[in-house]
């Protein structure tokens, strides 16, 4: 959550995280993390980087419950990022047409806003 949207009385601690970061949501008795809507842009990106970094190990070695929780958390975080960035740049090589043209030597650079 950006500081201008923070409720009155929220105190920021060292590192920039509001005291509400200690308020974790739970699902079926399992801690699921802070609601992505409560994270500011920098915190959301840090959470996304962390979950993407741990994805492979969770898939290979995590229990079914761990993988389910990872899937749900990743979907929440990515959904919030997409909600905040609906017109993000899309690399031409990451579209169907761009994938077909990869063999022609074109590079995949962002440039076309997403829809």
C-alpha positions, 0 to 999 in steps of 0.5 A, spaced: 500 500 500 502 506 498 503 511 504 498 516 501 493 510 502 495 508 508 490 508 514 491 513 519 495 510 525 499 505 521 506 506 524 512 504 519 518 500 522 525 500 520 525 497 513 519 501 511 514 495 513 508 497 516 506 494 523 500 491 519 505 486 516 505 482 522 497 481 521 498 475 516 491 472 513 490 464 515 486 459 511 484 453 514 489 454 520 495 455 515 498 462 515 498 465 508 502 471 508 500 479 508 494 480 503 498 483 497 493 489 497 496 491 503 503 491 500 506 497 497 509 496 490 516 495 492 514 490 498 510 486 492 516 486 487 520 483 493 515 478 495 514 476 487 522 475 486 522 471 493 516 466 490 519 465 483 526 464 486 523 458 491 518 455 485 523 450 483 524 447 489 517 447 492 515 443 485 520 438 486 521 437 493 515 440 497 509 436 499 502 437 496 500 442 501 506 446 500 505 446 493 498 448 493 499 454 498 505 456 493 500 456 487 495 460 491 500 465 494 503 466 487 496 467 484 495 472 489 501 476 488 501 476 481 494 478 480 495 484 484 501 486 480 497 485 474 491 489 477 496 495 478 500 494 472 494 493 466 498 496 461 505 493 462 510 493 456 509 486 453 515 483 449 514 482 442 517 475 442 513 473 448 507 473 444 504 468 439 506 471 433 513 473 436 514 466 438 513 464 431 518 469 428 524 467 433 527 463 428 528 470 424 533 473 428 528 478 432 529 480 439 524 479 444 524 486 447 518 490 451 515 495 447 507 494 446 503 495 452 499 489 454 491 489 454 
